[in-house]
Amino acid sequence: MTTQLRARLSEILQAGHVSGLHAVAAVRGGQTLLEYYGTGEDFAWGDSLGVVEFGPETLHDIRSVTKSVTALLYGIAYGEGLVPPPAEPLLRGFPQYPDLAADPQRARLTVEHALTMSLGVEWSEDLPYNSPANAEIAMELAPDRYRYILERPIIEPPGARWTYCGGATALLGRLVADGTGQSLPQYGQAVLFAPLGIDNFGWMTGADGVASAASGLRLAPRDLARIGELMLAEGAWDGQQIVPEDWIRAMLQPRLQTSWGAQYGYQWYVESIEGRRLVAAMGNGGQRLFVLPDLDLTVAITAGNYDDPDQWRTPLGVLERIILPAMA
């Protein structure tokens, strides 16, 4: 099958159907089916790294796939009793803002509204991520990112609708850091990456030195695929329960519909493809972690199509044109 997949990938690449593809790591039942590394211009957020020859150890921005990893860390901390449950009022975790907590509308916010990106506040990331008019960039430029998020104008009741919001994930990251007494990279290394055998990663920080919970993680594709394998095993790895099994199930329970029709759980997308359940983490530029439980399959994809309106075509092309046709 590996030879078949490589040949098919070569055909698809030559036909130009997966432009900007940087790397693929596909694993089924613990066995690597396909591993590919290409060449292309890459970025660390908005800074060009030039043309990069990718390899097994090359770290890559996984952009908003970071959000899904942050949700895993939240679940681990929740299992340890270090962060509040989803039903708890969100502002209880931010006692430095008593004025916001005194607002009856904001007092209705819960942690779950952050987990499901349904805060009901004004937030738009439709503009390119180098524009200060993009809400996530404005958050990074604000003197206090958490106040910036929590005091945004309220435009609808919390929980009413999913709205893509990196600020929601930033709030979760702060709760994890406060509850554990460690930065996200420190806690992630201790409870997730080291147990998975991931010893090479990066986590970019904002101007305030805080690791970005929404988009800062850099991983090699093979290590990203390990996170997919962890999801398939419902949080268990090498005889150890890394993430509580009940958190994995809660995290992947569809709760709201996205603007394009997929379902959303706790910082993870849940949809179907060719009649099969698909769990996905997604990031700008074509970064994807696809998990298909029915096939015991995980596919990690990195690409360089940042801010391209058609960036979804490359990862979906890899999955639909190369991987899935080879599955018996």
ZADOKE-644746 format. One line per field, with one value per residue (C-alpha): residue number from 1; residue in one letter; x, y, z. Coordinates in steps of 0.02 Angstrom, whole numbers, padded with zeros to 5 digits, always signed. Layout:
! ZADOKE-644746
num NUM;...
residuo A;...
x X;...
y Y;...
z Z;...
//
This chain:
! ZADOKE-644746
num 1;2;3;4;5;6;7;8;9;10;11;12;13;14;15;16;17;18;19;20;21;22;23;24;25;26;27;28;29;30;31;32;33;34;35;36;37;38;39;40;41;42;43;44;45;46;47;48;49;50;51;52;53;54;55;56;57;58;59;60;61;62;63;64;65;66;67;68;69;70;71;72;73;74;75;76;77;78;79;80;81;82;83;84;85;86;87;88;89;90;91;92;93;94;95;96;97;98;99;100;101;102;103;104;105;106;107;108;109;110;111;112;113;114;115;116;117;118;119;120;121;122;123;124;125;126;127;128;129;130;131;132;133;134;135;136;137;138;139;140;141;142;143;144;145;146;147;148;149;150;151;152;153;154;155;156;157;158;159;160;161;162;163;164;165;166;167;168;169;170;171;172;173;174;175;176;177;178;179;180;181;182;183;184;185;186;187;188;189;190;191;192;193;194;195;196;197;198;199;200;201;202;203;204;205;206;207;208;209;210;211;212;213;214;215;216;217;218;219;220;221;222;223;224;225;226;227;228;229;230;231;232;233;234;235;236;237;238;239;240;241;242;243;244;245;246;247;248;249;250;251;252;253;254;255;256;257;258;259;260;261;262;263;264;265;266;267;268;269;270;271;272;273;274;275;276;277;278;279;280;281;282;283;284;285;286;287;288;289;290;291;292;293;294;295;296;297;298;299;300;301;302;303;304;305;306;307;308;309;310;311;312;313;314;315;316;317;318;319;320;321;322;323;324;325;326;327;328
residuo M;T;T;Q;L;R;A;R;L;S;E;I;L;Q;A;G;H;V;S;G;L;H;A;V;A;A;V;R;G;G;Q;T;L;L;E;Y;Y;G;T;G;E;D;F;A;W;G;D;S;L;G;V;V;E;F;G;P;E;T;L;H;D;I;R;S;V;T;K;S;V;T;A;L;L;Y;G;I;A;Y;G;E;G;L;V;P;P;P;A;E;P;L;L;R;G;F;P;Q;Y;P;D;L;A;A;D;P;Q;R;A;R;L;T;V;E;H;A;L;T;M;S;L;G;V;E;W;S;E;D;L;P;Y;N;S;P;A;N;A;E;I;A;M;E;L;A;P;D;R;Y;R;Y;I;L;E;R;P;I;I;E;P;P;G;A;R;W;T;Y;C;G;G;A;T;A;L;L;G;R;L;V;A;D;G;T;G;Q;S;L;P;Q;Y;G;Q;A;V;L;F;A;P;L;G;I;D;N;F;G;W;M;T;G;A;D;G;V;A;S;A;A;S;G;L;R;L;A;P;R;D;L;A;R;I;G;E;L;M;L;A;E;G;A;W;D;G;Q;Q;I;V;P;E;D;W;I;R;A;M;L;Q;P;R;L;Q;T;S;W;G;A;Q;Y;G;Y;Q;W;Y;V;E;S;I;E;G;R;R;L;V;A;A;M;G;N;G;G;Q;R;L;F;V;L;P;D;L;D;L;T;V;A;I;T;A;G;N;Y;D;D;P;D;Q;W;R;T;P;L;G;V;L;E;R;I;I;L;P;A;M;A
x +00000;+00144;+00210;+00036;+00012;+00181;+00143;-00027;+00047;+00176;+00037;-00067;+00083;+00129;-00052;-00045;-00193;-00104;-00008;+00094;+00104;+00249;+00230;+00115;+00120;-00017;-00026;-00147;-00150;+00019;+00100;+00160;+00071;+00143;+00275;+00316;+00424;+00432;+00509;+00427;+00424;+00370;+00330;+00334;+00174;+00204;+00392;+00456;+00581;+00626;+00621;+00633;+00680;+00567;+00618;+00561;+00630;+00581;+00463;+00315;+00188;+00028;-00063;-00240;-00214;-00138;-00315;-00356;-00196;-00240;-00407;-00313;-00207;-00365;-00437;-00281;-00281;-00468;-00437;-00309;-00434;-00329;-00451;-00637;-00769;-00856;-01012;-00920;-00940;-00795;-00761;-00736;-00569;-00526;-00550;-00441;-00592;-00728;-00806;-00837;-00903;-01028;-01106;-01257;-01235;-01051;-01086;-01183;-01024;-00961;-00800;-00900;-00939;-00751;-00728;-00861;-00817;-00990;-00951;-01076;-00955;-00903;-00756;-00696;-00540;-00594;-00454;-00274;-00174;-00054;-00193;-00223;-00407;-00406;-00473;-00335;-00200;-00288;-00289;-00101;-00074;-00186;-00104;-00205;-00260;-00383;-00474;-00479;-00570;-00688;-00743;-00785;-00961;-01093;-01195;-01295;-01329;-01183;-01203;-01318;-01195;-01019;-00904;-00722;-00626;-00444;-00482;-00588;-00437;-00325;-00441;-00428;-00239;-00238;-00348;-00227;-00074;-00155;-00220;-00059;+00062;+00157;+00164;+00077;+00244;+00301;+00139;+00122;+00298;+00266;+00094;+00074;+00229;+00353;+00232;+00206;+00393;+00389;+00550;+00562;+00433;+00418;+00283;+00288;+00244;+00166;+00249;+00201;+00298;+00141;+00134;-00006;-00140;-00226;-00089;+00088;+00134;+00268;+00280;+00354;+00217;+00259;+00235;+00073;+00015;+00054;-00076;-00199;-00154;-00185;-00358;-00392;-00341;-00459;-00316;-00212;-00031;+00091;-00014;-00039;-00198;-00129;-00295;-00450;-00557;-00716;-00636;-00597;-00778;-00843;-00722;-00780;-00966;-01043;-01116;-01133;-01130;-00993;-01022;-00983;-01083;-00962;-01001;-00894;-00854;-00727;-00599;-00612;-00713;-00824;-00896;-00910;-00822;-00879;-00999;-00861;-00840;-00699;-00621;-00511;-00398;-00368;-00246;-00216;-00116;-00180;-00121;-00228;-00241;-00371;-00428;-00544;-00591;-00680;-00517;-00399;-00316;-00232;-00162;-00055;-00031;+00070;+00065;+00112;-00047;-00066;-00215;-00262;-00453;-00433;-00308;-00426;-00406;-00231;-00263;-00432;-00352;-00222;-00357;-00487;-00375;-00231;-00266;-00448;-00450;-00314;-00413;-00493
y +00000;+00118;+00103;+00133;+00288;+00359;+00333;+00413;+00561;+00586;+00590;+00713;+00826;+00829;+00870;+01020;+00964;+00987;+01148;+01212;+01041;+01032;+00864;+00716;+00583;+00450;+00314;+00168;+00045;+00107;+00078;+00220;+00212;+00368;+00495;+00637;+00792;+00929;+01100;+01271;+01441;+01435;+01562;+01579;+01678;+01827;+01808;+01717;+01578;+01572;+01413;+01263;+01084;+00989;+00828;+00714;+00829;+00997;+01093;+01175;+01303;+01208;+01372;+01344;+01158;+01227;+01263;+01078;+01037;+01171;+01083;+00921;+01010;+01084;+00909;+00842;+00987;+00962;+00780;+00837;+00958;+01109;+01202;+01237;+01125;+01180;+01236;+01358;+01545;+01601;+01765;+01673;+01623;+01806;+01892;+02038;+02104;+02133;+02267;+02141;+02010;+02139;+02150;+02030;+01986;+01941;+01849;+01723;+01667;+01494;+01400;+01295;+01450;+01472;+01287;+01296;+01470;+01535;+01685;+01794;+01940;+02041;+01949;+01929;+01845;+01859;+01980;+01922;+01886;+02028;+02156;+02244;+02244;+02054;+02022;+01898;+02020;+02160;+02047;+02021;+02209;+02252;+02301;+02164;+02024;+01947;+02109;+02142;+01977;+01986;+02166;+02148;+02210;+02079;+02048;+01891;+01773;+01657;+01483;+01539;+01524;+01467;+01609;+01573;+01654;+01636;+01740;+01599;+01484;+01617;+01619;+01430;+01442;+01569;+01456;+01311;+01418;+01490;+01322;+01225;+01362;+01326;+01403;+01305;+01243;+01185;+01097;+01027;+00955;+00872;+00797;+00775;+00788;+00692;+00547;+00536;+00536;+00710;+00797;+00926;+01064;+01252;+01365;+01545;+01687;+01857;+02022;+01993;+01830;+01723;+01568;+01580;+01453;+01487;+01472;+01462;+01278;+01209;+01021;+00896;+00807;+00635;+00704;+00788;+00618;+00546;+00663;+00591;+00416;+00472;+00528;+00358;+00273;+00387;+00469;+00314;+00288;+00149;+00086;+00260;+00362;+00531;+00619;+00563;+00454;+00546;+00710;+00643;+00593;+00759;+00855;+00766;+00777;+00888;+01042;+01182;+01197;+01296;+01427;+01299;+01154;+01049;+01016;+01086;+01008;+01075;+01155;+01008;+00989;+00837;+00795;+00652;+00607;+00470;+00413;+00397;+00500;+00626;+00717;+00863;+01000;+01139;+01282;+01425;+01380;+01202;+01129;+00980;+00834;+00712;+00568;+00434;+00313;+00189;+00163;+00176;+00311;+00476;+00595;+00747;+00875;+01036;+01162;+01340;+01415;+01545;+01664;+01584;+01574;+01401;+01335;+01193;+01112;+01043;+00947;+00887;+00834;+00730;+00644;+00618;+00588;+00491;+00416;+00364;+00278;+00160;+00108;-00063
z +00000;+00040;-00139;-00208;-00101;-00151;-00335;-00317;-00223;-00360;-00491;-00392;-00361;-00545;-00590;-00473;-00366;-00200;-00222;-00076;+00006;+00128;+00215;+00248;+00382;+00372;+00504;+00516;+00658;+00717;+00547;+00437;+00270;+00190;+00235;+00118;+00133;+00002;-00020;-00010;+00070;+00251;+00384;+00572;+00591;+00476;+00460;+00307;+00339;+00155;+00052;+00168;+00127;+00245;+00331;+00473;+00608;+00531;+00642;+00554;+00610;+00641;+00669;+00735;+00757;+00917;+00977;+00977;+01072;+01200;+01225;+01261;+01391;+01467;+01481;+01566;+01690;+01719;+01758;+01887;+01964;+01915;+01801;+01817;+01740;+01579;+01671;+01786;+01757;+01647;+01737;+01901;+01827;+01794;+01963;+01904;+01808;+01939;+01830;+01690;+01811;+01874;+01700;+01704;+01521;+01540;+01703;+01598;+01509;+01555;+01517;+01395;+01292;+01270;+01230;+01095;+01029;+01068;+01180;+01087;+01075;+00923;+00844;+00664;+00596;+00415;+00370;+00339;+00495;+00460;+00480;+00647;+00602;+00622;+00797;+00842;+00790;+00884;+01037;+01020;+01007;+01155;+01321;+01408;+01291;+01413;+01451;+01264;+01236;+01383;+01357;+01172;+01131;+01160;+01003;+01049;+01195;+01238;+01168;+01028;+00883;+00840;+00789;+00752;+00894;+00940;+01093;+01164;+01156;+01234;+01384;+01400;+01391;+01532;+01640;+01611;+01652;+01809;+01867;+01840;+01886;+01725;+01552;+01413;+01343;+01515;+01555;+01379;+01386;+01554;+01528;+01339;+01232;+01340;+01371;+01181;+01150;+01071;+01124;+00986;+00977;+00980;+01051;+00994;+01112;+01093;+01137;+01319;+01323;+01338;+01229;+01101;+01146;+00980;+00851;+00921;+00916;+00799;+00774;+00653;+00553;+00624;+00799;+00750;+00688;+00861;+00933;+00808;+00865;+01045;+00993;+00912;+01075;+01174;+01267;+01306;+01253;+01293;+01437;+01512;+01511;+01459;+01429;+01526;+01415;+01466;+01414;+01240;+01221;+01287;+01178;+01020;+01054;+00920;+01002;+00875;+00686;+00603;+00469;+00332;+00402;+00503;+00686;+00826;+00994;+01116;+00997;+00876;+00716;+00691;+00521;+00397;+00237;+00120;+00257;+00387;+00546;+00532;+00678;+00627;+00691;+00565;+00542;+00421;+00267;+00251;+00417;+00460;+00578;+00514;+00624;+00553;+00693;+00578;+00482;+00632;+00527;+00565;+00434;+00475;+00336;+00330;+00189;+00147;+00076;+00213;+00196;+00029;+00014;-00068;+00058;+00104;-00067;-00033;+00129;+00069;-00095;-00002;+00098;-00040;-00192;-00112;+00059;+00061;-00111;-00047;+00107;+00093
//
